[in-house]
Amino acid sequence: MNKPNEKITNTGLEPMVYIVGAGPGDPDLITVKGLTILQTADVVIYTDSLVNDELIARAKPEAEVIKSAGLALDEMVEMMVERVRAGKSVARVHTGDPAVYGAILEQMVLMKKAEVAFTIVPGVSSVFAAAAALQAELTVPELTQTLILTRAEGRTPVPDREQLKELASHHCTLALYLSATLTKKVVRELVEAGWSEQTPVAVVQRASWPDQKIVRTTLEHLDKDMAANGIRSHAMILAGWALDPMLHESSEHRSKLYDKTFTHRFRKGVTNG
Ligand SMILES: C[S@@+](CC[C@H](N)C(=O)[O-])C[C@H]1O[C@@H](n2cnc3c(N)ncnc32)[C@H](O)[C@@H]1O
C-alpha cells in the first residue's frame, strides 16, 4: 500500500494520499518535496488549527482545499478515499512532522482497509523549531546525549512506564509537547525524579511564527512564568541543563567530531609534531 518512491511527474501526482509534514509554522520550513506535492495536489486537506494558511495558499488555484479540524476521523478518511478513487491526488497536510502526535496511524489503518495508497513526507517538528529559536543544542557533549520527546499526562493517558518521573530519571533533555497547561504536574514529577529546582527550562510558543514567544526560566519558576506570559497552548517546553544559557559562554563542552586529536574516516588525527 505504501509507495516510498512515488513519482511527481510533469503531468501531476499519482492519485493517492500524500501525508505531508508542514513544519512548525513558517511556510518556508516545509521540505522541498512537501511543497512540490502541496503545489501539485488536486485536493489539500489540512489541520487548520495549526498549519499556516500562508502555506496552504501555495496550493494550485484550482485545488479543492478542505479544513480538517471540524471533521471526524471516518468523515475525513472517506473524503480522501472518495477523491483518490476518482483519480485525484490528495495532500493531507499535518503540522510539524506527521509521526509525532499526528494521529496518522488511525488514518492509515482506514486507508489500508479501503485499499487506497498513501505515502508520508516528513516535516520539521516543533521541537526543532523551538531549539533553533533558542539557539540551543539539545545533545551537548558530556552533558547529555539523549533527547526524550514526550508529553505530560492530562486528559490523554500516558502509559505508567512513561510517566515523566520515570523518564526524568535519565536526567537528559526533555521536550514536552501538549503540556502547556500541565506545568504544575511537570515540575512536581521532575523534582520527584531528583531534578534541581534551578534546572533551566525554555518555553517557545508558536516557534517560527511571526508572534513567536520565548520564555527562559527554571523548574522552580516555570508555572508562574507560564501564567505571567499567558502561555496555555501551542508551546514547546524544553527542560534540562542543555538549555542553560551559560553554555554559550563556555568552551567546556566540545564534541569529538571537530576535536583535532580524534580521528575518523574523513580526518586523520593531528599529533604533536
Ligand atoms: C498535536 S501536536 C502536533 C505536533 C507536531 N506533529 C510536531 O511535530 O510539532 C501539537 C503540539 O505540538 C507543539 N507545537 C506545534 N507547533 C508548535 C510551534 N510552532 N511552536 C511550539 N510548539 C508547537 C505544541 O506542544 C502543541 O501543543
The ligand as a MOL file (V3000), in Angstrom:
LIG
                    3D

  0  0  0     0  0            999 V3000
M  V30 BEGIN CTAB
M  V30 COUNTS 27 29 0 0 0
M  V30 BEGIN ATOM
M  V30 1 C -0.8670 17.7940 18.0990 0
M  V30 2 S 0.7750 18.1920 18.4970 0 CHG=1
M  V30 3 C 1.4900 18.1560 16.9190 0
M  V30 4 C 2.9850 18.1060 16.9290 0
M  V30 5 C 3.5710 18.1850 15.5300 0
M  V30 6 N 3.2800 16.9900 14.7880 0
M  V30 7 C 5.0790 18.4510 15.5420 0
M  V30 8 O 5.8410 17.6040 15.0400 0
M  V30 9 O 5.4890 19.5030 16.0150 0 CHG=-1
M  V30 10 C 0.6320 19.8870 18.8790 0
M  V30 11 C 1.6740 20.3270 19.8820 0
M  V30 12 O 2.9110 20.4860 19.2270 0
M  V30 13 C 3.6010 21.5870 19.7480 0
M  V30 14 N 3.7330 22.5890 18.6830 0
M  V30 15 C 3.2880 22.5080 17.4220 0
M  V30 16 N 3.6830 23.5830 16.7080 0
M  V30 17 C 4.3900 24.3540 17.5530 0
M  V30 18 C 5.0970 25.5810 17.4050 0
M  V30 19 N 5.1450 26.2240 16.2500 0
M  V30 20 N 5.7380 26.0760 18.4940 0
M  V30 21 C 5.7250 25.4270 19.6680 0
M  V30 22 N 5.0850 24.2610 19.8610 0
M  V30 23 C 4.4260 23.7340 18.8170 0
M  V30 24 C 2.7960 22.1120 20.9290 0
M  V30 25 O 3.2490 21.4470 22.0840 0
M  V30 26 C 1.4080 21.6670 20.5510 0
M  V30 27 O 0.6110 21.5300 21.7050 0
M  V30 END ATOM
M  V30 BEGIN BOND
M  V30 1 1 1 2
M  V30 2 1 2 3
M  V30 3 1 2 10
M  V30 4 1 3 4
M  V30 5 1 4 5
M  V30 6 1 5 6
M  V30 7 1 5 7
M  V30 8 2 7 8
M  V30 9 1 7 9
M  V30 10 1 10 11
M  V30 11 1 11 12
M  V30 12 1 11 26
M  V30 13 1 12 13
M  V30 14 1 13 14
M  V30 15 1 13 24
M  V30 16 1 14 15
M  V30 17 1 14 23
M  V30 18 2 15 16
M  V30 19 1 16 17
M  V30 20 1 17 18
M  V30 21 2 17 23
M  V30 22 1 18 19
M  V30 23 2 18 20
M  V30 24 1 20 21
M  V30 25 2 21 22
M  V30 26 1 22 23
M  V30 27 1 24 25
M  V30 28 1 24 26
M  V30 29 1 26 27
M  V30 END BOND
M  V30 END CTAB
M  END
